[in-house]
Amino acid sequence: MPASRSSLQQQPSRPERLRLLPDRTTEPVTGPDATPSPGTGGIVPSTRLDFAHTARIITYNTLTGGIDSASDEQRRQGQVDFLATRAPDVLVLQDLKGWEEGGWWRLWELADAVGMVALPPVLSTRERGSHLAMLYRPGTVRVAAYDAEADAGAFFHGLARAIVYIKDAPQLLTVLGTHLSLLGGEERLAEARWLARYGDSDGAIDRRGLLAGDLNTIGLADDEPDWSRIPANLRSRHCLLAMDGEFGPTDRRAMQLLAAAGFHDPYELLDRQPQHTTGYWADDELIGHRSDFILANRLAAPAVRDITVHESATMWSLSDHLPVEMTIALTPSETEGEL
């Protein structure tokens, strides 16, 4: 039987991680998670731009499902508590290792705790059970179609596709949830080619679309990380290989293809500086960079209203990735138009 969820205030701190951050500080964190709120362990309850006319999507790589050695699940319990405060309409999760045990009780427990419904999980067979899941809020979302094997086995981790109505908005929205390959740029480029069909519409159908997940690369406008600071055997995941056999800059070909196909980075749409989502956890890869995205296709791009990465000492202790949250408008405003 699952253990009862504990408060984030009972989470063990990880000061050793904070001391090793290459581009962070242990000074108090500012932003939406900075001011403690009673009973939430320092996480502020959800706020919306306009609840009636917006929707919230979150993507989160949980790091081994929030489960550590010796079946320690305090991180997972903390992740559940955090997600309950945010009340997303659609939630996309990656790296759910071990969640298939016991009939997926952890997924059902999460759904119950956050008031959502879990769609059939994406079973990852190539990456040692690093499964994916997508959940939706039944009071605001109606699922018109769902496919947990939308990639027909072509992706390293898998691909989920949900076609949904949100609230009373007349437009259908396609939500793609994935976790691109960690093996290098060639595999990610092949996966991006599969996703390209959704960049300008949805196949032959004009439809708003979002691509959410850990894409295992950085944005086109992101500053180039100093990959020389990590071991050479890990650089192959991130970097191009030059003709002379030396590692070059970040392999951004997958992101270049997605952009050319019609997907837009919300930070560019909103003219904001991208926020790092990973690179603060493992001792041999302490180099801050962005890996987690929610991209909007050509038709959805005008609807993007907000994007944020939830960053705080609490969130640093829960996973090697930070959750990304996007807010979109459900209906076009009078000033909206196609890009």
C-alpha positions as CSV (number, residue, x, y, z in Angstrom):
1,M,0.0,0.0,0.0
2,P,1.3,3.5,-0.7
3,A,2.5,5.6,2.2
4,S,0.5,8.7,3.0
5,R,1.9,11.9,1.5
6,S,4.1,14.0,3.7
7,S,4.5,17.7,3.9
8,L,7.3,19.4,1.9
9,Q,8.5,20.8,5.2
10,Q,9.6,17.3,6.1
11,Q,11.8,17.0,3.0
12,P,15.5,16.6,3.7
13,S,17.5,19.6,2.5
14,R,20.3,19.2,0.0
15,P,22.8,21.9,0.9
16,E,25.6,20.0,-0.8
17,R,23.8,20.4,-4.1
18,L,23.2,24.1,-3.6
19,R,26.9,24.7,-2.9
20,L,27.9,23.0,-6.1
21,L,25.6,25.0,-8.4
22,P,27.7,26.6,-11.1
23,D,25.5,29.5,-11.9
24,R,23.1,29.7,-8.9
25,T,23.2,31.1,-5.4
26,T,22.0,30.0,-2.0
27,E,20.6,33.5,-1.5
28,P,16.8,33.6,-1.0
29,V,15.0,32.8,-4.2
30,T,12.7,35.4,-5.7
31,G,9.6,34.8,-7.8
32,P,6.3,32.9,-7.4
33,D,7.7,30.3,-5.1
34,A,9.7,32.7,-2.8
35,T,7.2,33.5,-0.1
36,P,6.3,30.6,2.2
37,S,2.6,29.8,2.5
38,P,1.3,27.8,5.5
39,G,1.0,24.1,4.9
40,T,2.7,24.1,1.4
41,G,6.4,24.0,2.4
42,G,7.3,27.3,0.8
43,I,5.2,26.8,-2.4
44,V,2.6,29.5,-3.1
45,P,-0.9,28.4,-4.1
46,S,-1.9,28.7,-7.7
47,T,-2.8,32.0,-9.3
48,R,-4.2,32.6,-12.9
49,L,-4.2,35.5,-15.2
50,D,-7.9,35.0,-15.8
51,F,-9.3,31.6,-14.8
52,A,-12.3,31.8,-17.1
53,H,-10.4,32.4,-20.3
54,T,-7.0,30.8,-19.8
55,A,-5.6,27.3,-19.5
56,R,-2.5,26.0,-17.7
57,I,-0.2,23.3,-19.0
58,I,2.8,21.9,-17.0
59,T,5.6,19.6,-18.0
60,Y,7.9,18.0,-15.4
61,N,10.7,15.5,-15.6
62,T,10.5,13.8,-12.2
63,L,13.9,12.0,-12.1
64,T,13.3,8.2,-11.6
65,G,9.6,8.9,-10.7
66,G,10.6,10.7,-7.6
67,I,11.9,7.4,-6.1
68,D,15.4,7.2,-4.6
69,S,17.4,4.2,-3.3
70,A,16.0,2.1,-0.6
71,S,12.5,2.9,-1.9
72,D,12.7,6.5,-0.5
73,E,9.7,8.3,-2.0
74,Q,10.0,11.7,-0.2
75,R,10.8,13.4,-3.5
76,R,7.8,11.9,-5.2
77,Q,5.6,13.0,-2.3
78,G,7.0,16.5,-2.5
79,Q,6.3,16.6,-6.3
80,V,2.7,15.6,-5.7
81,D,2.3,18.4,-3.1
82,F,3.7,20.9,-5.5
83,L,1.5,19.9,-8.4
84,A,-1.6,20.0,-6.2
85,T,-0.8,23.7,-5.6
86,R,-0.6,24.6,-9.3
87,A,-3.9,23.0,-10.4
88,P,-2.9,22.5,-14.1
89,D,-5.5,21.7,-16.8
90,V,-3.1,19.4,-18.6
91,L,0.0,17.8,-17.0
92,V,2.8,16.0,-18.8
93,L,5.3,13.9,-16.8
94,Q,8.5,12.1,-17.8
95,D,10.9,9.6,-16.3
96,L,8.3,7.6,-14.3
97,K,10.6,4.7,-13.5
98,G,9.0,2.2,-11.2
99,W,5.5,3.6,-11.6
100,E,4.3,0.5,-13.4
101,E,4.7,-1.5,-10.2
102,G,1.5,-2.5,-8.3
103,G,-0.8,-1.6,-11.2
104,W,0.3,2.0,-11.5
105,W,-0.9,3.0,-8.0
106,R,1.4,6.0,-7.9
107,L,-0.2,7.4,-11.0
108,W,-3.7,6.9,-9.6
109,E,-2.6,8.4,-6.3
110,L,-1.2,11.5,-8.1
111,A,-4.4,11.9,-10.1
112,D,-6.5,11.8,-7.0
113,A,-4.3,14.2,-5.1
114,V,-4.3,16.9,-7.9
115,G,-7.9,16.4,-8.9
116,M,-7.1,15.1,-12.4
117,V,-7.7,12.0,-14.6
118,A,-4.7,10.0,-15.8
119,L,-4.7,8.9,-19.4
120,P,-3.1,5.5,-20.3
121,P,0.7,5.9,-19.7
122,V,3.3,5.7,-22.4
123,L,5.4,2.6,-21.8
124,S,9.1,3.3,-22.5
125,T,10.8,0.0,-23.5
126,R,14.1,1.3,-24.8
127,E,15.1,3.5,-21.8
128,R,14.7,0.9,-19.0
129,G,11.1,1.8,-18.1
130,S,11.4,5.6,-18.2
131,H,7.7,6.0,-18.8
132,L,5.6,9.1,-19.6
133,A,2.1,10.1,-18.5
134,M,-0.4,12.7,-19.4
135,L,-3.2,13.9,-17.1
136,Y,-6.2,16.3,-17.6
137,R,-8.6,18.1,-15.3
138,P,-12.1,16.7,-15.8
139,G,-13.8,19.9,-14.8
140,T,-12.2,22.0,-17.5
141,V,-10.9,19.5,-20.2
142,R,-12.7,17.1,-22.4
143,V,-10.7,14.5,-24.3
144,A,-11.8,14.0,-27.9
145,A,-9.0,11.5,-28.8
146,Y,-5.9,10.1,-27.2
147,D,-3.1,7.9,-28.4
148,A,-0.4,6.6,-26.0
149,E,1.6,5.1,-28.9
150,A,1.4,8.1,-31.3
151,D,5.0,7.5,-32.5
152,A,4.4,3.8,-33.4
153,G,7.6,2.9,-31.5
154,A,9.8,5.4,-33.3
155,F,10.8,7.5,-30.2
156,F,13.5,6.6,-27.7
157,H,11.0,7.2,-24.8
158,G,7.7,7.5,-26.5
159,L,5.1,10.0,-27.6
160,A,1.6,10.7,-26.3
161,R,-1.0,12.7,-28.3
162,A,-4.2,14.1,-26.8
163,I,-6.8,16.1,-28.7
164,V,-8.8,18.0,-26.2
165,Y,-11.5,20.7,-25.7
166,I,-10.7,23.0,-22.8
167,K,-13.7,24.7,-21.0
168,D,-16.1,26.2,-23.5
169,A,-13.5,27.1,-26.1
170,P,-14.7,25.9,-29.5
171,Q,-11.2,25.1,-30.8
172,L,-9.6,21.7,-30.4
173,L,-6.1,21.6,-29.0
174,T,-3.5,18.9,-29.8
175,V,-1.1,18.3,-26.9
176,L,2.0,16.2,-27.6
177,G,3.9,14.8,-24.6
178,T,7.4,13.4,-25.1
179,H,10.9,13.0,-23.9
180,L,13.4,13.2,-26.7
181,S,16.4,10.9,-26.9
182,L,19.5,11.5,-24.7
183,L,21.7,9.5,-27.1
184,G,22.6,12.6,-29.2
185,G,21.5,14.9,-31.9
186,E,21.0,12.4,-34.7
187,E,18.2,10.6,-32.8
188,R,16.6,13.8,-31.7
189,L,16.6,15.1,-35.3
190,A,14.8,11.9,-36.4
191,E,12.2,12.4,-33.6
192,A,11.8,16.1,-34.6
193,R,11.1,15.0,-38.2
194,W,8.2,12.9,-36.8
195,L,6.9,15.9,-34.8
196,A,7.2,18.4,-37.7
197,R,3.8,17.5,-39.1
198,Y,2.2,19.2,-36.1
199,G,4.1,22.5,-36.4
200,D,1.8,24.2,-38.8
201,S,-1.4,22.4,-38.1
202,D,-2.2,18.8,-37.3
203,G,-1.5,16.8,-40.4
204,A,-4.2,18.0,-42.9
205,I,-6.2,19.7,-40.1
206,D,-5.7,23.3,-39.0
207,R,-5.5,22.9,-35.2
208,R,-3.7,24.6,-32.4
209,G,-0.9,22.4,-31.0
210,L,1.5,22.3,-28.1
211,L,4.6,20.1,-27.7
212,A,5.6,19.5,-24.0
213,G,8.4,17.6,-22.5
214,D,12.1,17.2,-21.8
215,L,13.6,17.7,-25.3
216,N,17.2,17.0,-24.2
217,T,18.6,20.1,-26.0
218,I,18.6,23.8,-25.6
219,G,16.6,26.6,-27.4
220,L,17.8,28.3,-30.5
221,A,18.2,31.6,-28.7
222,D,19.8,30.2,-25.6
223,D,23.3,31.1,-24.7
224,E,25.9,28.4,-25.6
225,P,26.9,26.4,-22.4
226,D,30.5,25.7,-21.7
227,W,30.3,22.0,-22.3
228,S,34.0,21.6,-21.8
229,R,33.2,21.7,-18.0
230,I,31.7,18.2,-18.2
231,P,33.3,14.9,-19.0
232,A,33.9,14.1,-22.6
233,N,31.7,11.0,-22.5
234,L,28.7,13.2,-21.6
235,R,29.4,15.8,-24.2
236,S,28.3,13.4,-26.9
237,R,24.7,13.9,-25.7
238,H,24.8,17.6,-26.3
239,C,27.4,18.6,-28.9
240,L,28.0,18.3,-32.6
241,L,31.1,16.4,-33.6
242,A,33.4,18.4,-35.9
243,M,35.3,17.0,-38.9
244,D,38.5,16.9,-36.9
245,G,36.9,14.6,-34.3
246,E,36.6,17.3,-31.6
247,F,33.3,18.3,-30.0
248,G,31.8,21.5,-31.3
249,P,28.9,23.6,-30.1
250,T,25.5,22.3,-29.0
251,D,23.6,20.2,-31.5
252,R,20.5,22.3,-32.0
253,R,19.4,20.6,-35.3
254,A,16.2,19.2,-33.7
255,M,15.2,22.6,-32.4
256,Q,16.0,24.2,-35.8
257,L,13.8,21.7,-37.6
258,L,10.9,22.2,-35.1
259,A,11.2,26.0,-35.6
260,A,11.3,25.7,-39.3
261,A,8.2,23.4,-39.2
262,G,6.2,26.1,-37.3
263,F,6.8,25.5,-33.6
264,H,7.5,28.7,-31.5
265,D,9.5,29.1,-28.3
266,P,7.3,31.0,-25.8
267,Y,10.2,32.9,-24.4
268,E,10.8,34.4,-27.8
269,L,7.1,35.1,-28.3
270,L,7.0,37.0,-25.0
271,D,10.4,38.6,-25.4
272,R,11.8,37.1,-22.2
273,Q,15.1,35.7,-21.2
274,P,14.9,31.8,-21.1
275,Q,15.3,30.2,-17.7
276,H,17.5,27.2,-17.0
277,T,15.6,24.0,-16.1
278,T,18.5,21.5,-15.4
279,G,22.2,21.2,-14.8
280,Y,22.3,21.6,-11.0
281,W,22.0,18.0,-9.7
282,A,24.7,15.6,-10.9
283,D,28.2,16.3,-9.8
284,D,29.6,15.5,-13.3
285,E,27.1,17.7,-15.1
286,L,26.9,20.9,-13.1
287,I,26.2,23.3,-16.0
288,G,23.0,25.2,-16.1
289,H,21.0,25.0,-19.3
290,R,17.4,24.6,-20.6
291,S,16.1,21.2,-21.5
292,D,12.4,21.3,-20.8
293,F,10.0,23.1,-23.1
294,I,6.4,23.7,-24.0
295,L,6.4,24.8,-27.7
296,A,3.4,26.3,-29.5
297,N,2.7,25.6,-33.1
298,R,1.9,28.3,-35.6
299,L,-1.8,28.4,-34.7
300,A,-1.3,28.2,-31.0
301,A,1.5,30.8,-30.8
302,P,-0.8,33.9,-30.6
303,A,-2.5,32.3,-27.6
304,V,0.6,32.1,-25.4
305,R,0.1,34.4,-22.4
306,D,2.7,33.3,-19.9
307,I,5.6,30.9,-19.3
308,T,7.6,30.3,-16.2
309,V,10.0,27.8,-14.6
310,H,9.3,27.0,-11.0
311,E,12.7,27.5,-9.3
312,S,13.4,27.5,-5.6
313,A,15.5,25.6,-3.1
314,T,12.5,23.3,-2.6
315,M,12.2,22.6,-6.3
316,W,15.9,22.0,-6.6
317,S,15.6,19.2,-4.0
318,L,12.7,17.4,-5.8
319,S,14.3,16.5,-9.2
320,D,17.2,17.2,-11.5
321,H,14.7,19.1,-13.7
322,L,12.5,22.1,-12.9
323,P,8.8,22.1,-13.9
324,V,7.8,24.4,-16.8
325,E,4.3,26.0,-16.8
326,M,2.6,27.8,-19.7
327,T,-0.7,29.8,-19.7
328,I,-2.6,30.1,-23.0
329,A,-5.7,32.0,-23.9
330,L,-8.6,29.8,-24.9
331,T,-10.1,32.1,-27.5
332,P,-8.4,34.6,-29.8
333,S,-8.5,38.2,-28.7
334,E,-9.4,41.0,-31.2
335,T,-5.7,41.8,-31.6
336,E,-4.6,38.3,-32.2
337,G,-3.6,37.1,-35.6
338,E,-1.5,34.5,-37.3
339,L,2.3,34.8,-37.1
